Amino acid sequence: MSGVKATKCKALLRVLIPWVLLTNIMVVLYCLRNPNQVKLRGSQEDTCPLGVAKLQKKSLIKQSHSEECSPKENIMFMKTHKTASSTILNILFRFGEKHKLRFAFPDGRNDFFYPSPFLCSQVKDYKPGECFNIVCNHMRFDHQEVSKLLPPDSVYVTILRDPVDLFESSFHYYHKAVPLTWRIRGENKLVEFLNNPWAFYSPEAFNSFYLKNLLFFDFGLDNNLEADDPRVMTEIKNLSRRFHLVLIAEYFEESLILLKDLLCWTMEDILYFKLNARKSSSVSHLDAEMRAKALQWNGADWKLYQHFNGTFWARVEAYGRKRMKQEVEELRRRNAEMKDICIEGGGAVEAQKIQNRRFLPWQPVGESSILGYNIKKDIDPRFKTLCEKMLTPEIQYLSELGVNLWLTRLWGWLKDTIY
């Protein structure tokens, strides 16, 4: 009996030791790479909005007023986790690159030192007072800091997803990076967790934010607030004042039409292929009881979603249901055309079947559950560049835009080597 226990202990140690080492290595690298993350508190003139206002005040040029809107180029997209935000990111990358706009990018990695709160000093080559056109990488939101980077006319946009589906997706994607979940037994760890979440959750534990109210956390808020806490609605109202449009992942096409209208873009600007989708076999289908438990556990996110789902449909009504239906049909038609032009086989494939690593998406720890695409070999030269850009995942696109991702790539090598 003691021999069996010893064997089990050795097996457990073989799993835990590499992960402990990996966690320590990443903490050290983070500290080394992040030595100057202090809040820059210069004079008020060291911000983009005040600098722009000063220039406008001095300018004697009168702007002509046109009945037709002009495309908006100053955009803050708050990229939330597991909400189809990577597809939005690809749209923004393409628009910004096409119009030679200036992105505020992170340095060394693909996010702004998440989960640390965002600071201007995390932006690559940042100098106080400089202006950017687009901010769109993962961050823990801080409006005061973000607003220093953008002109006053910037449009703030974000996207939400049903908290149950988001929680299921987040649990699948991140649970191996959350030590709290390593001791969950059974084949269905998600169900085991939902049956007794406080047995596997601690607010102070490493990466625990992935397990509760992740949307609230992404927005820089307290993800451990309960749904009936009055501070939840106060924070939601504050976000309503910050964001001009909140997209809903379940109504992605309608969301893009509203975005196109708000930004005065064209239909071509919002064409897309669904990026970072999971293969269906990796999705846990929760029954009604488990969904109810997931909603209760993520109560703050549920209130957030309910509020902005309401404002979303009010926007749809204002836009016009008939007009929306026509626009969605046109978007679907144009997307179908691009699929026929660009994608080998017409759809997504598993990671192992992707022929060109340029189009291989980032995978979660220890798995290859994220789908990607193979590009056709005989594409019409008129569409070749657009096809390539529409199919390029976030990490590769950032590299093509000149972002040094050495820390992200090192982490990728470590996770693939150790696991």
Salt bridges, closest charged atoms under 4 A:
GLU45 OE1 - LYS54 NZ 3.71
GLU97 OE1 - LYS389 NZ 3.10
ASP107 OD2 - ARG33 NH2 2.77
ASP111 OD1 - ARG109 NE 2.74
ASP125 OD2 - LYS124 NZ 2.97
GLU130 OE1 - ARG102 NH2 3.34
ASP142 OD2 - LYS39 NZ 3.76
GLU145 OE2 - LYS148 NZ 2.84
ASP162 OD1 - ARG291 NH2 3.83
ASP165 OD1 - ARG291 NH1 3.26
GLU168 OE2 - ARG278 NH2 2.94
ASP218 OD2 - HIS81 ND1 2.99
ASP229 OD2 - ARG231 NH2 2.71
GLU253 OE1 - ARG332 NH2 2.83
ASP261 OD1 - ARG323 NH2 3.63
ASP269 OD1 - LYS98 NZ 3.98
GLU289 OE2 - LYS293 NZ 3.67
GLU317 OE2 - ARG321 NE 2.66
GLU327 OE1 - LYS260 NZ 2.86
GLU330 OE2 - ARG333 NH2 2.75
GLU337 OE2 - ARG333 NH1 2.57
GLU350 OE1 - LYS279 NZ 3.96
GLU367 OE1 - HIS172 NE2 3.34
GLU367 OE2 - LYS176 NZ 3.75
ASP380 OD2 - ARG382 NH2 2.76
GLU388 OE1 - ARG358 NH1 3.62
GLU388 OE2 - LYS384 NZ 2.55
GLU394 OE1 - LYS79 NZ 3.66
GLU400 OE2 - ARG358 NE 3.01
ASP416 OD1 - LYS415 NZ 3.09
